[in-house]
Amino acid sequence: MVLTHAIRSLSDKAKLQINYDALLPAIIKSIYFSHEGFQSGYFLAAIDHDMVLTDWKLTWPSKSNSFLELQERTARPLFVSMSNLANLAGSAIKATHDVRTVHALLDSIQQFSHSVASQWKTNRLSSVPMPEEVRLVDEQSLKVTIPVVWQILKLVLFTTIIILQGLITRITQYPTFYRRDSKHILSSEVISS
C-alpha cells in the first residue's frame, strides 16, 4: 500500500527496477482475496446470516455483527486507498513482461467474480426486486445498512474496471507483447470478466 503513494515519487529509472511480474499478483491478492480487501466476497454470506424477518419484512439490523464489521472494513487503510491500488495494478499490467502474469490476473478476477456471484445468490437481498424493496425490506435497512453493501459492491466494480482498463490499454497499445493468437483469447477473457 505504501508503494501506491511512493511510486509517484520514484524516478523513471527506479520504476524500471520494479519487478512488475511479481508485484501484480500481490496487488490482486490484496485487493480481491485478503481479509483487508474484498475477502472473496464472503462478507455477503455474513450479511445473510444476520438478516431476520420482522413484521413480514426483511431486516438487516444496524447493530448486527456483519454490519458493524462492514463499517469497520470500509474504514481500513487498504479499503480507503482501493482506487490507488487499482491504479497501481493498472500500471503493473502495462509494465509486466510475462503474458502468463496477465492470464493469472484474469483467472483471479474470474475466480473472484464467480465467488461474489455465488455469495450474492445465497443472500436473501438478491431475491428482492428493486420495485418491491419498500414493501419487502424494512425502512432502517433501506436507509442505513443496505446502502453500505451497495457502496462496497460499487467499489468492487470500480476497482475491477480500473484494472481491466489497464489490461485493455496494454493489449491495444503494445500488440507485440502478445502472440497474435493469445490477443484474441485475452480479449475474450476480459469481456467475460
N, C-alpha and C positions, 0 to 999 in steps of 0.2 A: 504494500500500500504506500509505503514511503516513496517507492520508485515512481508512482504516479505523479508525485509532486516534484521529485528531484530530476526526472528525465528532462523537464523543460529547461533546467539549468545546465545540462550537460552539453559539451561541445559536440559537433558532428562527428569528430574523431572518436570521442568517448562513446557515443551512441553506436558506432560501428563495432565496438568491442563487446557489446552485449550479445549474449547467446540467445537470440530470439526463439530458436527451436526448443530450448529448454524453458524459457520464460513463458511462452504461450500456454503450454499445458498447465503450468502452475496457476496462471491467472484464471483459466477456465475452471479449474478445480475449485479455486477460491470463490469464484462467482456463483457457480451452479450447484456445487456439491458440499461445500463446507458448512459447518454449523453457523458460522458468522455470515454466510451468504444466503442463497436461496434454498439450501438444505434439501435439494432434490424435490422440492415441492411438498415435503411431508408436513409442513405446517397446515396444509389444507385438511389432512386427516385429523389433526389435533382439534381443529375448529369444529368439525363434525361431532367429535366426541363430547364437546361442551354444549352442543345445541339441545334445547329442550322444547317441548310443546307447552305453551301457556295460553289458556283460553283459545285453543284451536289454532294458535299462530306459532310459527317457528320463531324461537328466541335464542339469540346468542348474547348472553349477559356480558356487560362491560366489566364485571368483576371476575369473569371466568379466567382460569389459568391460561388458556390459549390466547385470549385477547391481551392479557397483561404481557405475555411473552412476545406477542407480535409488536406491541407498542415498544417494548424494550429492544427488540430486534431492529426496528426501524431507526432507533437512535444510535446503534452501534457504528463505529467509525467506518467499517467496510461498507455497510449499507448506505451510509450518508455519502460516501465517495464512489458509489457504484458507476456513475456515468464516467468519472475519471478512469476507473479501472477498465471499463468497456472501451474507452478511447485508447488506453494503453494496449489492450488486446488487439484493437484495430491496427495500431502502429506495429505491433509484433507480427501480425499477419502480413503486413506489407513488407516486412524486413526478413521474414523467415526464408531459409534456404532449402528446406526439405518439404516436398509436397506431402509426405506422409504425416507431417505435423498438422497440415491443414485438413487432411482426411480424418485424423484423430479428433480435431476440433469439431468437425461436422458430426462425427459419431457421438461425441459428448453432448452436443446440443440436441441431437435427435433423442438420445437416451433421456436427457432431462425433459424434453418435450413430452415423451411418452409417459414419464413418471408423473409430471404435472397433470396430464390429461387423465390418467387413471385415478390420481388422487382427487381430481375435481369431480369425476363421475361418481365417486363414492360419497361425496359431500352432498348433504341434503339441499344446500343452496343451489346446486346445479339443476335441481328438478323444479325450481320456482321460476315460471316465466316472468319476464320483466313487467308485462302489463298487469300481472296478478300479485306483484310484490306487496302492495299496500294491503291487500286482502289476506295474504298468507304469511306475512312476516310482521313481527311487532315493530312499533314505531321507534323504540330505542335502538333496536338492531339496525334498522334502516338509516338512522341518523348518526349513530355513534360507531358501532362495531363493523358493520359491513363495508362502509367506505374505506376503512383501513385495508381490508383484503383487496378491494379494487385498486387501491394505490399501489400495493405490493405487486399485484398482477400487471399493472401498467408499467411498473419499474422493470419487471421481468421482460416484458415485450420491448420496451425502450432499449434496455441493455442489449438484448439479442439483436435488435435492428442495427444498433451501432456496430456490433461485432460483424454481422453479416454484410454491412455496408463496406467495412474494411476488406472483407473477403472478395466481394464483387469488384471493388476497386482493384484489388490485386489481380484478379482474373482478367479484367479488361485492359488494365494499363501495362501488365507485364506478361503478355501471352507466351513468351519464351520460357517462363518458369514452368509451365505445364506442357506435357506432351499433348499433341493435337487431340488424341482420343480421351485423355483424362479431363480436359477442359469441359467437355460436354457432361461427363459424369459429375464433376464438381458443380456445374451449373444446375443440374437436376437435383443434386443433394441440397443445394442452397434453397431451391424452390420448395422442396419437401420439408425443410426445417421450419 
